[in-house]
Structures are given as structure tokens and as C-alpha cells.
Amino acid sequence: MSKFKAVFTLKQHTPLIHFHSEQSGATLRATELKPKFDSFLIEQVDAIPVIKHPNGARSLDYKVKIEPDLSSADKIETIDNRGREKSNPLFFGNMGDEEYKKFKQHNSRFKIEFFSFNREILDAIKNNFEAFLANTNFGTRQNKGFGNFYLNSPFNKKLVNYKVYSFSSTEDRWEEDIKHFYSFLRAGINTANFRGIYAKAVIFAYAKSRGITWDKKAIKNFYIDSKPSDPTERLMRDLFGLSSTQNWMSYNATIEKNDPTKEVERFKSPIIFKPIIEGKSMRIYFWADNSVEAILNREFVVNFDRKRGLKLKTPIEFNFNDFFDFAFNLDLSKYIDSDYHNNRDYKKLVSIFTEIKESR
């Protein structure tokens, strides 16, 4: 092996979502990986030699070559939530007439090669690439676990920069389990009419325990019941990612949220999922980064169809690990009505919460 190279063997654990899945070897792309890895190394490695570009961008002097195993057939599936082929609980992008995005799953290990004449950069790559992969997914919907690549070795959660939680799943259920779990935390579950369950969002209960009126009730109070704003009202669900437009089906209404300062137009969820194949099962690791700080104590204008006037702020302080502690100490047998206790969805939630609580 050349002294100017660093070579790793990768395994793909979850499908990558992109447009060009039919292309042979269309998998992890150097054009996405290198800028992310550059930023990671610049942040993590003190005094690493940086190239500063006229436009203000910064990069590192190395090249990346990805060598998929072309002898192995890839698994490709169209994602179609309009019923023609396979719909997906965690992806809603193919709703118009644009070119369809697709799942791409590489079915074997493959090599990734880094080349640099700079010994300091090459050492930094060798020492930090596994940590970079542990903290990073790729492609569309990466926060929800898609585009997950890791070394051909057991996942090391100690390399993640934040407190890590996990629960068990399977390769054919992990997307459903993440959706079910995440929905319960952020928005609640209302699938009782489809043989599911009804459960209020955990963030609602957390807000109530802190003397906070969460945004859903605040919107109803102001626009439906014509009640004046209350100083205890806060935007809470948007701490999980700013939802600038929502459809309230039961009211046939559209909710829009805007930052008057235009400083926050998009905000992705701080919760990152990392599903890892472990033997014949799937282990779903997750954590929350500190990006929520960017949206705290900000005021948003909340519109209800053509009605205007409501302004809501996010809380001054919020810590996801405090929220998780509250969540995983809930007694679900009391929190969720006993009518649903024999339901599979309820039992799965109990299993997830129990497993997380016991492993902390």
C-alpha cells in the first residue's frame, strides 16, 4: 500500500435515496462525502492545514476514490407514496411529477480510498474517519437513518459526540419503528380508526409538566375558540424541526409559520437516527445534537389559512436529554388508554421505551 493512501472497507446499513440509482455503482458519492468530511476534520483536528478559497469556503488537500463492488447486484426500489409501487413511512418527496427518487442498497462491502501527499492530513483521515461515519449519514432523509454507511466492524457509539440511546428492530421494520417512535415524541399518534392507537405527543406532556401550553392548543385557542394569547404558550413541536406548513385535516386548514426576521427559514430535526445491522437484527441508535440552540427564544408568526395575528415564541431553554429523561420515565400503561393495550403499536412502544430505559 502506498504511504500516501488510506484505505477503508465500508458496509451500507440502510438505503441511500437519490435520483441516479440505476447507474452501476451509484452509491456513496465523493462529492457529498468530501465536503462533509472536510468540515468534520477542520472542526475536530487542531491546526490541520486548510485551503482557503476566494469565496470563503475551506477545504483540505486530499482526494477520495470510492470503489463499489460491481460484481454484486444492488437492490433498487422506487419510492412512490401515490400507490404505484412501494410507499415509505419516512419519505414523502415523490408527490409531484418530478423525477422519482429511489432507494439504493449496495449488497456487499466496498472500498474507499483517500490519497494525499500531506502526512498530517493523511494521519487525520486515518484517526478520524470512523468517528466521522459514526456521526454522519448521507443523501436525502439522513436524519431519519437513510444513507447509513459504517466501517466493516461493530458500531462504536463512544465516537458519537452526544449521548446515545438505542433500541432493537429488524431490517424489514426499522422504518416503521422510527416513524412510530418519532411521531409519538413529536406529534402524537392517532391511528385508532385504522386499528392503531391514540396517544398524545410526549412533548405535550413535557410542556405541561413545565407549565407550558404547547403550540397546537395555542393555535386552537386563538383561531378556533377566539381566546387571547397566553404568556405560557410556546412553539414546542418545531424544536424537532421547523414545519413551515402543516395540514390540519380535521379542520381542513393549513398552518403556516414564518420567522419575521427571515433568519430561520429551515431547521432540520436535531434527532439523528443511525440504524445498524447487527447479525440478523437491526439496532437503532439515536441522539440529539445541540442545533436546537439556534431556534430557542425566537418568535414566529403562525397563520391559520387566511387568518392572521398569532405570534408564538419557542422556549428560552430546552435540552433534549432532559426531554428524553422525562419521556423514558413515563408510565405508558397510564399515559395511553387501556383500550389500546392489546394493540401491536402500543406493545412496540412499551418495548422500545423499556429497552431504552434499561440500557441507559
N, C-alpha and C positions, 0 to 999 in steps of 0.2 A: 504493500500500500504506500502511495506517495506520502511524504511527510507534509505535503501541502493539502491533504484531504482529510475529511472526517466523514465516515460512512455509518449510517444507522439503518436498521431494519424496522419498518413500521407495520402496524396492523390496523385495519379500519374496523371500528366497532359499530358505527351507525352510518346510515346512508348519507351521502352528500347530495345536496339539492342544487342543481344548476341546469342551464339550457342545453349544453352540448354533451349530454350523457351518452349518445350513440357513438361518439368518437372512440376509437380503440385507445384504451389507456387514459381516458378522460377522468382523472381523479383529482387528488390534491394538486393545486396549482402553485407553482413557484411565484407567480405574480401576486397571489394573495398571501402566501406564507412569508416571503422575504420582508415586506414592509412591516408585518406584524412582529416578526422575529427581530428585526432591526430595533423597533420601538422597545421591545421587551429587554433586549441586551443593553440598550442605551440607558434604560431605567435601572437595570439590575447590576450592571458592571461599572464600577467607578473608573473614570478616566479612559474608557475604551476609545480608540481613535475613530473619530466621526468625520464623515464627509458632509460639509455644509453647502447646500445648493443655493443659487441666486434667489429662488422663490421662497427660501426659508426652510425647506424640507431638509431632513437629516437622514443619512443612510450609512451603511457600513460596507467595507470593501471585501466582499466575498461573492461567490456565485453558487447557485443552487441547481442541482440536476435531480429530477425525480424519475425513477425507472420502474414503472409498473410491470408486473409480471404478465406479459401479453399472451402467455400460454394458458392462462386461466380465464375462463369466461366470466364476465362481470354480470351482476344482477341489475337489470334496469326496469323500473316501473314508472309509468306515467302517474302523476298526482292529479286527480280530477275530482273536485268537490261538486261537480254538476251531474254526477251519476253515471258517466260513460265508462269509467274504469275504476281505479281504486281511489277512494277518498281517504283523507288522513285527518285525525283529530287535532294535529298540531300545526297544520299548514293550510292557509286559506288564500294563497296567492293566485291560483288559476281560476279566477272568477270572471274574467273578461275574455276578449278574443285574442289576447296576445299569445305569443309562442309559449307552449306549455313548459314549465319547469318539470324536472324529473328526478326521481331517486337514482343515485348511482352507488352501488355497493361493490367494492373490489373484493373478490373472494379469496385472495391469498396475500401473503406478506409481500412487501416490495421495498426496494432500496431508495434511500435519499442520500445524495452526496453533496457535501459542501467543499468548496475549493477556495483557498486564499493563500497568498504569499505572506500575509501578515500573521506571524506566530501568535501574537496577543489575541487577535480576533479568532483565530482557529481554536485556541485554548478556551476562549469564552464560549464558543459554539459547543465544544465537547462537554464543558462543565454545566451548561445551562439549557441544552436542547430538551432534555427530558422534562425539566421544570416548565419550560415554555409550553410543551404539549399538554402537560397536566393542567395548565391554566387556560387553554385555548381550544376552541372548536372553529370550524371553517364553513364557509358557504352561507346559505340562507337558513334562518331559524336556528342559528348556532346556540343561542341561549337555551333553547329547548332540547338540546342534545344532539342535533344533527351535525354531520361533518366532524365526527369524533375520531381522531387518529391518536395512536399512542405507540410507544416502543413495544417490541415483541417481548414483553415482560410484564409482571404484575404491576398494577397501578399503585403508585406511591402517593397517598393523599397528603403526606407531610410536605410535599413540594408545592401544594396549593397555598396561596398567600393568605387564605381566610379559613375560618372554622368550617370544617367539612362534616356534613351529615350524609347518611346513606340508608337505602332500603333495597330489598330484593325484588326482582321482577323476572321476566322471561323475554327472549328475543322477539316473540310474537305479541307481547302485551306491554312493552315498555312505553310506547307512545300513549296508549290508553291510560296507563297508570300515572304518567306525568301529567296528562291533561286533567285527570280526575283529582289528583293531589293538588295541583296548582290552582285549579278552579275553586276548590274548597277553601284554600287560603285567601284568595283574592276577591272572588265574586260570589261564592256560594254555589250550590248545586240545586237545580230544580228540574229533575228528570222524572218526577213522580208519575206524570202522565204517560211515561214510556217505560213503565216497570222499573224505574230507578228510585231515587230518593230525593228528599228535600232537606237541605241543610243550609243554614245561614253562613255567610262568609266568616272565617276566623278573624279577619281584620275588623269586621263589625264588632265582634265580641271584645277584641283587644281595645278598640277605640272606646267602647262603652266602659270598660274597666278603668280607663284613664279619664273618664268624664268628657269624652269627645263624641260629638254627633257626626257620624260618618256621612260622606257626600251623597249617597243615594237617598237617605232620609232628608237631608238638607234640600236637595233638588225637589223632592216631592212636597216638602213643607212650603217652599217658596212658590213653585209654579202650579201645583195642583190644589193645595189647601190654602193658598194665599196668605201664608203666615210670614211675618217679617223674619229677616235673618237673625240667627242666634250666634253670640260670640263663641259658643262651644263648637260650631260647625267647622269641619276641616275636610279637605280632599285627602282621602286615605287610600283608595284603590289605585290611584295614579302613582303611588310610591312604588308600585310593582311595574311601572312602565306607563308613560303618558298615553292615554287613549283619547286622541283628539276628537274622534267621532264615535258615538255609540248609538245603536238602535235599541230602543226600549219597545219590544214587541207588544207587551201587554197594554201600552199606551199609544201604540202606533206613532211613536215620536222619535226624533233624532236629537241626541245630546251632543253639543259641540263645546269644546274647551279651548280657550286661546290665552296665551300669555301676552298681555298688552305691550310688554317691553320687547317682544319678539326674540328674547334671549333663549327661551326654551321652546322650540317647535317640535322637537323629537326627544324622547327619552326612553331608552330600552330598559327592559327589566333588569334589576341588579341581581336577580337569582339566575345562576348558571347551573345547568344540568350536565352531568358527564356520565352517560351510561357505558359501562364496561362489561364486555363478555368475560365471564369467569366460569370456565368449564362449560356446562350445559345450561347455565343460568345467566342472568344479566344483573349486575349490581349498579344501581343508580346513585351516583354520588352527586351532591349538590351543595352549593354555598351561595352566600350573598356578598358581592363586593361592596366597596364603600361609595359607589357612584350615586347613591341616593342623596348624598350631601348636596349635590348640585341642584336638587329640586326642593329642598327644605325652605320653609318660610317664604314661599312665593305665592303671589296672588294670581288667580286665573279667572277669566270671565266665562261663565257657564251659561250657554243658551239652550233653550228648550223649544225646538222647532223655530218659529219666528219670534218667540218671546225672549225678551232680554232683561237684564237687570241684576242677576245674581252674580256675586263675586265671592269666591271661596279661596282660602289660603291652605297650603299644605302645612303640616305641623312644624313647629320650630325645631323640634328634635325628634329623631326616630332612629332606632337601632334594630337591624333585622335579627341579630342574635337574641336580643331581648324579646322580640316578637316570636321567634322560634321557641324560646323557652316557655313563653305563655302558651303557644299553640300545642306543643307536645305534652304539656301537663293538663290539657283539657280532658275531662272525663266524657268521652264521646257517647257513652251509654246514656248520659243525661243531656248532653248537648244536642243529640239527634233523636228525634221522636222514636219511641219504641216500636211504632208501626213499621219501621224500616229495618229493624234489627236482624231480620232473616234475609235481607237483600244482599246480593253479592257485592254491590258497590259499598255498602256500609261495612261489610266484613273486611273488604280490602283496605278501606281507610283505617279501620281499627288495627289491622295487621301492620300497615305502614307506620302508624303513629307509635304502636307498641315497640316495633323494631327500632325505630329511631330513638325512642326514649331509653331503651335498654342498652343501646350502643354508645350513648353519649358519655 
